[in-house]
Amino acid sequence: MSDIYRLEALPPQLDRSTTERLTRVEAATIGHYLHTGFVDNALRPLIDGPRVAGAAVTVQISGPDSTLLYHAMDRVRPGDILVIDRVGDHKQACWGGFMATLARIRGLAGVIIDGAVTDPAAIRAAGVPTWARDVSAVTTKLLNLGGGFNVPVSIGGVAVTPGDAVLADDCGIVVIPPARLNKLIDVALADQAEEGDWVARLEQGAKLQDLIDIRAMLEKNGMEGTGA
């Protein structure tokens, strides 16, 4: 192809065990530890409920053209998270019912589009969890204008490198460099288990003060009085 296209190799996928463990982590749990990597929450799920995790495979296409998306959809693998950077275009939909059906056939774990989609009902019917910014009746076309496949992209204010771990659910989307992944998963799963224990104790009549010494924290910072 000409130099208006940049095509790079597919990144390594997450192994099955890591993917299974990451899928058990809530995106909001990661929010307890990290301050960066969280995609703009204007990107919302079209299908409520599912949580997905996997390695990012990226596509960068701009304006009215989606030619490169067709190239990418013949190369994606089962379990990939397809991340589409529309380079600021929120009007022209590059994704709809046909692509959603193809995503199901290809076995994609999820699709994240920083831009618009069309045919939301058909996307839901296809069943592949999908996040997007807008819905539009204006669609892209096969204009052969260029783009990038498996190149660094930006979605919702977050840089994504191909192969980064992506965790997405109905609370948000977080992008995690693979080197940080296993430690974060261990901590997150332990904290979620502890939260479940706390709920069980509260159901039995415990107070929050019994679980964590909030009073000591308040006193450290000058709490006065005897109330509560």
WOWO-V80339 format. One record per residue. N is the residue number from 1. RES is the residue in three letters. PSI is psi as a letter, one per 20 degrees, with the letter a starting at -180 (999 if undefined). Layout:
n res psi
N RES PSI
N RES PSI
//
This chain:
n res psi
1 MET r
2 SER r
3 ASP j
4 ILE i
5 TYR q
6 ARG o
7 LEU p
8 GLU r
9 ALA q
10 LEU q
11 PRO r
12 PRO q
13 GLN r
14 LEU q
15 ASP r
16 ARG g
17 SER g
18 THR g
19 THR g
20 GLU g
21 ARG g
22 LEU h
23 THR h
24 ARG i
25 VAL p
26 GLU p
27 ALA h
28 ALA h
29 THR g
30 ILE h
31 GLY i
32 HIS h
33 TYR h
34 LEU q
35 HIS i
36 THR r
37 GLY i
38 PHE p
39 VAL q
40 ASP p
41 ASN j
42 ALA i
43 LEU o
44 ARG q
45 PRO q
46 LEU h
47 ILE o
48 ASP p
49 GLY g
50 PRO q
51 ARG p
52 VAL q
53 ALA q
54 GLY a
55 ALA q
56 ALA p
57 VAL p
58 THR q
59 VAL p
60 GLN o
61 ILE q
62 SER q
63 GLY c
64 PRO j
65 ASP p
66 SER k
67 THR g
68 LEU h
69 LEU h
70 TYR g
71 HIS g
72 ALA h
73 MET i
74 ASP i
75 ARG i
76 VAL q
77 ARG q
78 PRO p
79 GLY i
80 ASP q
81 ILE o
82 LEU p
83 VAL o
84 ILE o
85 ASP o
86 ARG j
87 VAL l
88 GLY i
89 ASP o
90 HIS j
91 LYS g
92 GLN o
93 ALA p
94 CYS i
95 TRP p
96 GLY b
97 GLY h
98 PHE g
99 MET h
100 ALA h
101 THR g
102 LEU h
103 ALA h
104 ARG g
105 ILE g
106 ARG i
107 GLY k
108 LEU q
109 ALA h
110 GLY r
111 VAL p
112 ILE p
113 ILE o
114 ASP m
115 GLY b
116 ALA q
117 VAL r
118 THR r
119 ASP l
120 PRO h
121 ALA g
122 ALA h
123 ILE g
124 ARG g
125 ALA h
126 ALA h
127 GLY i
128 VAL p
129 PRO p
130 THR p
131 TRP p
132 ALA r
133 ARG h
134 ASP r
135 VAL p
136 SER q
137 ALA i
138 VAL p
139 THR q
140 THR r
141 LYS r
142 LEU n
143 LEU i
144 ASN l
145 LEU i
146 GLY a
147 GLY a
148 GLY q
149 PHE p
150 ASN l
151 VAL q
152 PRO p
153 VAL r
154 SER p
155 ILE p
156 GLY k
157 GLY j
158 VAL p
159 ALA p
160 VAL p
161 THR p
162 PRO p
163 GLY i
164 ASP q
165 ALA p
166 VAL p
167 LEU p
168 ALA p
169 ASP a
170 ASP i
171 CYS h
172 GLY a
173 ILE p
174 VAL p
175 VAL p
176 ILE p
177 PRO p
178 PRO h
179 ALA h
180 ARG i
181 LEU g
182 ASN g
183 LYS g
184 LEU g
185 ILE g
186 ASP g
187 VAL g
188 ALA g
189 LEU h
190 ALA g
191 ASP h
192 GLN h
193 ALA g
194 GLU h
195 GLU h
196 GLY h
197 ASP g
198 TRP g
199 VAL g
200 ALA g
201 ARG h
202 LEU h
203 GLU h
204 GLN j
205 GLY j
206 ALA q
207 LYS r
208 LEU h
209 GLN h
210 ASP h
211 LEU h
212 ILE p
213 ASP m
214 ILE h
215 ARG g
216 ALA h
217 MET g
218 LEU g
219 GLU h
220 LYS h
221 ASN k
222 GLY k
223 MET p
224 GLU q
225 GLY r
226 THR i
227 GLY q
228 ALA 999
//
